[in-house]
C-alpha cells in the first residue's frame, strides 16, 4: 500500500469494488483474479494464508506498484493469528476463539479452587479456575508503547473519517498497525483493530448481518486499550490492556459433566462453529468449543459435528442433552476444556433442567444473577453473563433494533431478544414463534446484554416438548401453544436495573461494552 502513488490511492476504493466483481479461480494454493482478459492478479498461499508481500503478484505494466495488488490484498479476508505456540499442557489443543471474541481479549489469570454453590445466590464462577491477576506483570516495553501509539493514530483517523470515509487506505493503515501490535505482543488491541476493520468492511458492503453497535464496540475497545497503553500505569493495569494471545490451560483432574445447551458461534473475525455448555455437580460451568475459520454454513451445521475430546462419539447436539466423564482434563480460566492427547472422555447420562444438579442453577434470584453478570462485565471476566430464568411470556416491545419479548421473572419484567439476527441461524425465527404463545411458561437460558435498556439474549428454552437450542433447533408449531399475538407494550416497562457493581468498578463499566 505504501508503494502506491497519491493518484492510485484515490482510485483504490473503486479498484476494490471492480476487482470484487471479477472471476476468481483457485488451484494448488494459488488464487487467481482476472483483472481483464489478459491480466491476472495471483495470491500465492500454499498454506491458505498469504504471508509475504511478494506473494501477491500482478501481470500489469505498473506492477509491483499497481493498484491491483493493493485491491486484491484489501479484498482478501484477514487471517487469524497463527504464530502463537500452543499451550504446553495441551500440545494438540486447536486454536479456537471464544464466542463473539478472540483469545486476545482474555485477561491474565491464575488458577484457584474457590467456588460457592449456586443455591446460595452467591456469585457463580464458570470453572474451578477463578480469574485473578497474576502476582507480577512485566512493564510495557518501548516497542509495545510505540505499537500502541500507531494503533491510536490509525484508530483516530478511522473515527474522524466515519464509515463512509474509512476506505481501503485507512483500513490498510489500521491493519498495518494491528500487525505491528501482534508482533509487539499486544493481542488485545490488535484483535480489536481486526474486528474494527471487519466491521467497516461489512458496513460499507451493506452486509445484512452487520450491526453498527458491534462496530462501535470494537472501535471503542481499540481506542480504550491503545490510549491506556500510551499513558503511565501500573504493570498489572497495562498487562490487562495488552491481553494474552492464548488462554492458559491448567490440570482439571476428573470431571463429571452434564450438558446444558449448544450455542452456534458466528464472529466478526471470520470464525464460526459451536460451543456446548456443561455444568458439574457443584454448578460450575464448562464449555466444549469447536470454532474455526468459517462462515454461516459452518455455524449452522457445527452442532452435528463430533465432540473433539477423547474417544466419545457424541455430537455437540447430543452433548447438550447428555453427560460426559472426563479424566486428565485441562481447563482454561474461563472454563474452556482442552482436548490434548492426555485427555480421556466418555459419554454418560445427562440430567434434565428440572433435575439436580442442573436445577440448582435456576434457584438463584434473577436480580442476583444480573448483578453478578454486571459485576463480571465491569471486571472484564468472561463467561459469567448467563442467566437461568423461569419466565412467563407477557408482551412484545417494539424497538428500533427489532421486536423483543417481555417476560415476568421473579416479579421483574425482562426483555428477551434474539441472540443473533443472522438469517442462517434460527434465533429470530424461533423468537417470532414464541411470540404467538402469550402466557407460556418457559425455563430458559439467556445472556445478559447490559445497556441503557438491558435485555437477555435467549439461547435455549425448555418447553413441554423438550429442550431446544434456539440457534440450532427450529421450533415447530406443536412445540408451542399458539393463541393470539402478544399485545404490544405501549410504552414498554422500564428496564430492570439490578444492584450496580461497587463504585470502584463503575468507571471501568462506563468505558466498556456493558455501558
N, C-alpha and C positions, 0 to 999 in steps of 0.2 A: 504493500500500500504506500509506503514511503517513497518508492521509486516513481510514482505517478506524478505527472506534471499537474499544476493547478487546473489546467483546462480539462484534463482527463478526470480529475477528481470531481469536477462539476458534472461530468457525464456518467459517473459511476452508478448512481441510483437507477438511471434509465437503462444502463447496460445490464444491471442485475435483473430488472424486470424483463428485458428482452431475452436474456440467456435462460431465464426460468421457463420460457415457452418453447425452447429448442429441444430437439430429440436427444435422448441420453441412452447410451449403451454401456454395458459393463462386461468385462471379460478378463479373467486372470488377475484380478486385483487392480485393474485399470478402468477407471470411469471416464468415458469419452463423451463430450458435449459438442454437438455440431454448431459452430458459430454461423457457418453458411455451408454451401455445397462443397467447398474446397478447404475450409479451415476448421480445425478442431482444437478444443482445449482438453487436455488429458490430466486427470488426477491419479497419480500413482500411489496406491495404498495397499500394498501386499498383505498387511495385517488388518485391513479395514479402516486404517486411520492414516491420514496424511501427516507426516512427522517432520517434513523439511520443506523449506521454501521452494527449492528446485524440483520438488515432486509435483508441482503444478506447472504444466508446460503448454505453450500455445504455439500454433503454426503461423501466426500472422507476422507481418513485416516489422511491427513495433515491439514484438516480444524481445526480452522479457518484461520491459517497462510498458506493458499494454494493459488496457482496461479489462480485457477478457479474463486474464489471470486473477485480477482483483475481484471481478464479479463472480468467478467460479468459487473463490475462497469464501466470499460473503454468502453464497448460496448454500455451501456445504453445512450440514448440521455440526454443532460443536461437540467434539469428542469428550468423553469422560476422562477424568484424570486417572491414568493407569500406572503412573510411575511409583506410587507409594507401595512399599512392600507389605505383604500380608502379615497379620499378627502372628507372633512366634508361637502362641499357644494354640493356634488354629491354622496350620500351614496351608491347608487346601480350602480355607474358607473363601467363598466367592465374594468379590466386591459388589455390594448391593446397597444403594442408597435407601434411606428411610422414606416413608410416605410424605409427599409434598415438600421434602427437604433432601439435601445430600449429606453425606457423612461429615462434611466440613463444618456443619453447624453444631456438632456435638461439643459440649463444654468438657474440659479436662475433669476426669472423675477418678475416684479411688474407691475400691470395694469395701463394703461393711455389711454386717449381717443384721443390722437393726431393722425391725419391722413391727407394725401394730396391726392387729386384727381388724378387718373391715367392719365387724359387728359393733365396734366401739365408736364408730363415727370419726375416728382419728384419721389423719392424712394417710392415703393409700399409696404405697410405693409400687413400682412396676416390676421389681425383681428383688432377689436377695441382695442386690448391689444398690446401695443408695448413693446418689450423686453427692460428692463433697469435693471441695477444692483440694488440689494437691498441696502438700506441705510447703514446697518451694517451687517457684517457677522462674525460668530464665528471663532476663530482661529483654526488651525489644532491641534487636541489633540495628546498626545504621542501615544495613541493606533492607531490613524489614520496614524501617521508617521511611526510606526512600520509595519503596514499593507502595506503601500506604499513601504517601503524598501523590504518586502517579495515579492511583485509583481515585483519590479525592478529586484531582483536577479533571480527570476524564468523566467522573460522575457529575461534577458541577456543569460541565459542558452539555451533558445529556439533559440534566434538569433544566437548564436555561433554554435549550432548543425545543423541548417538548417532543411528543411522539412524531408530529409532522416534520420537525426539523432534524430529528435524530436518525439520519440516514446511514448509508453504508460507511461513510468516512468516520463519523463519530462512533458507530458500533465497532469499527476496527480498532479505533483508539482505545476503547474500553476493553476489548478482548486482549489487546497487546498488554495493557496494564494488568489484566487478570492473569495472563500467562506469567508475567514478571512476579506477581504476588504468589502464585503457586510455587515458583522456583525459590522464592524467599520464605517459604513455609508460612504463608498467610491463607490457609484454606478457607476460613470462614468468609472474609470479604471477597476472596476470589470467586467462591461459589455464588455469592450474592450478585457479583458482576455478571456471571454467566446467566443467571436467572433474569437479570435485567435485560440483557441482550436478547435472550429468547422471548421475553415479554414484548420488547419493542418490535421484533420481527412479526410476532403474532398479531400485534395491534396494527401494524402498517399493512399487513396482508388481510386484515379483517377476518381472521380465522374465527369460526363460530364458537370455539371453546375459550377464546381469550377473555380474561377478566381484568379490567383496569385496576381493581383493588389488588390483585396479585402482583401486577407490575409495580404499583405504588409501594407495596410491602417490600419487594425485592430492592427497589431503589432506596427506600428508607433504611433498610438493613445495611446496604452498601455505604451510604453516607455516614450512618452512625458508627459503624466499625472503623471505617477509614479515618474519620475525624478523631475518634477516640485514640487511635494509634499514633496520630500526629501530635497529640498533646501529652504532657507528662502524666504518669500514672504509676500505680504500684505494679510490680511484676505479675501478681495474680490477676489484677484487673486487665492488664494487657494480654495475658495468656487466654483469658476468656474471649477477648476480642479477636485474637488470632485464630482460635478454634483448633481442632485436631483433625488431621486428614483421614484417620481411620479409627473406628471405635476399638478400644482395647477389650480383649476377652479374658476373663478370669475363670478358673475352675469353678463349676457349679455343682459338682457331685452328682448324685442320683436324684431324678425328679419324676414325680407322678403328676401329669398334667391332664386337664380337662378342657376340651375345645369350647370356645365361646362363639366366635364368628370369623368369617373371612372377608377381607376388605380389598377390593381392587385398587390398584395404585396407578395413577397417571400423572406424571410430574412435568413441570415446566423445563426440566433439564434433559428431557428426551428419554426418560426411563419409564418403564411400565411393568406391571406384574400383579402380585397379590401378597398380602400379609395376613397370616392367620393368627388370631389372638387366642391365647390359652391362659388358664389360671391353675395354680396348685391348690392344695387343701387349705392353705393359710390365706388364700385370696391374692397372692402375689401374681402379677400379670407378666406373661412372657409372650414374645412374638416369634413366629417362624416365617421368614421372608423368602420370596422368590421374585426379586426385582432386578431387571437388567435393561440394557438399551432396547427400546421398542416404543410402540405407539398404542393406539386404542384397541387394535385387534389383540395384541398380547394381553392387555389389561382385561379384556372381556373373556378371554379363554384361559387365563392363568389358573383359575380355580380348579380346572380339571388336570393340571399338571401334578405329577407325583411330588410328594414332600422329599426334599433332598437332605435326608438325615437318616443315618443308619440303614437298616435293611427293610424299613417299613414300605409297604406298597400303597399307603394311604395317599389320596389326593388332598389338596388343600380344602376342597369342598367337604371331603369325608372327615378330615381332622376337625373341622369346625363343629362337628356334632359327635365326634368320638373322643378317645383319650389317647395318651402317649406315655410310655415309660421310657425314660432316657437315663443312660448311665454314662459317666465320663463327660457330663455336659460342660460346655463353655458358654459363658453368659456375658454380654456387654452391660455397661452401667444402666442402660435404658431397657434392659430385659430382652434384648435380641439374643436368640440362641444360635451358637455357632454350629458348623457342620464339618468339623475337622475329622481327620482319619481316626482319632481315638474315640469319637462319639458313637454310641450304640443306641438305637431306638427301636421300639416295637409298639404295635398298635395295642390299645387297651380299651376297656369300656369307658364311655363318656357319661355325662350327667346332664339332666335337663336343667333349665334355668330355675325351675321351681324346686330343685333338689339340692341338698348340700353336696359339695361345698360351694357351688356356684350361687345358690340363693342368697348367701350372706352378702354378696356384692350389692344386692338391692335393698339391704337393710339400713344403709346409711342415708340420713335425710338429704333431700335434694339440695337444700341450701348449703349444707356442709360439703357436699360433693362439689358444688360450683365454686365455693370459696377455696377449696383445695386446688381446683384446676386453675383458678385465677392466680393463686399464690405460686403455683408451679410455673405458670407462664411468666410471671414477673421475675422469677428467679432463673429463667432460662432452662428449666428442667423439661425434657421431652417425655412424651408417653404417659403423662398423668392427667390428660384432659378428657378422659372418657367419663360419661355419666350413665348410670344404671337407673332407669326410670320405670315406674308403674304409672301409666298415664291413661287418661280418658280424653279422646278427641272431642273438642268443643267448638271449633270455629276455624275460619280461614281469614288470614290477614293479607290484604293486597298491598304489596310493597314494590318500590321501584326495581329492586333486584329480583322480583319474582314472588309468587304466592308462597306463603308458608302456613302450615297448620298450627292451630292453637290447641294446647292440651293442658289439662289440670293435673298437677303432680304435687302431692303433699299440700294441697290448698294453694299452690302457686301456679300462675299461668306461664307456660313455657312455649316459646316459638320453636316449631320443628321445621327444618328446611332440608332440601336435598343436599347430600354431601358432595355431589359432583354433578354439574349440569351437562356433561358431555353426552351427546346423543347415543354414543355407542354403549354407554353404561345404563343401568336400569334405574338409577336413583329417582330421577324426575318422574318417570312413568309410574313407578310404584307409589310415590307421594301423591300423585293425582288420583290413583285408585283408592288410596286410604281416605282421600277427601270425600269419597262418596259414602262413607260409613260413619256418620256422626254418632256419638255415644259409645263407640267401640273402645273397649279396654285393651290396652296393649302393654306388654312388658317389652321394654326397648333398651337398646344400647345406642348412645349418641355421643357426639363430640362437641364440647363447648366451643363456641365461636364468640369470644367476648368482643364487644364493640359498644357503640352508643346504644344500640338495641340488641342486647345479647340474644343469641339463639343457639339451638342444639341441632347439629347436622345428624340426621337419622342414618344409622349404619345397619342395624338389624332389629327385627321385631319377632316376638312370639305371638302367634295367633292361634285360634282353635285348630287350624290345620297343621300347625307345627312351627318351627323356627325358619326364618327366611333372612338371608343376607341380601340387603336391598341393593347392593351394587352388582351382584352376580345373578340373583334369582329374580325372575319376573313374576310378580303376583298375578294370580288369576281371579276372576270374579268370585269363584267359590271360596277363595281364601278370606274374603271379607263379606259383611252383610250389607249390601248396598241399600241405601234409602235415598232420601232427597239430599241434594248437595248441602254441604255445611254452610250456614249463614256467614256472610261477610262480617268482619268486625269493623264497626264504624263508630268511633275510631278503635284501632286495636288497643288492648290494655297496655299499659306502660311496661317497660322491661323489668324482668326480675333482677334486682340488684343485690347480690349476695354480700356478706360481710367482706369489705375490701381487705387486701393484704396489709401487713404492718406498714406504717408510713415510710419506713426506710426503703421499701421497695416501690413506692408509688412513682418516684421519678423514673425509675427503670421501666416500669409498666407503661408510663406515658410515652416512652420512646420506642417501644417495640410493637410488634404486630397485634398485641392484645388491646391496644388503645383504639 
